[in-house]
Amino acid sequence: MIHEIALFPVKNHQTQSFERAFAEVSHLLTRAKGYQGHLLMQGVEQPSHFTLFVQWASLDDHIKVFEAGDDHRVFMLGLEKYLAGEPSVQHGRVVSPLGWGNSL
């Protein structure tokens, strides 16, 4: 299992609109091959910063299948007008969950 960590810088005063837009396009993510769950977090100290954690069965499911497909393009089109800059993405694997269980 691989975890995608995507950081979304959202325009000031657009956070609620971003949340609504994410809710409208999230079905494109959840139906993707290899998708195993996600969590969207809003920053406490910086409310205009959102972090998306996505569990994927494999790195290829995220990069070669989802990101290369039309669903990813439509997913990003639904969010881009609320973004203050380019999202950044990294991938990782859990080496010590310490209480997270299987939720992440």
C-alpha positions, 0 to 999 in steps of 0.5 A: 500500500502507498500513501499519496500526500497532496498539499493544496494551497487555497485562495484566502476566503475560498476555503468553504468553496474548495471544500464544496468543490472537493465534495463534488469531485471526490467520487472521481477519486473514490472510483479509481482503480486501486483507491483504498480510502482518503482523508482531507484535512484543513490546516489549523494554523493556516486554514487555507492549506489543505492536505489530502491523504489517499491510500492506493494499492500501488504507486502505479494505480495512482500515477499510471492509472489515475493521474494519466486518466480523464478522471484526474483531469476533471478532478483537478479542473473542479478544484483549480479555480480555488487554488492559490498555487500548484499542489505538491504531491509526494508518496510514502509507505507506513513504517510505524503506524503507532495508533493509526491502525488501518485507517491510513 
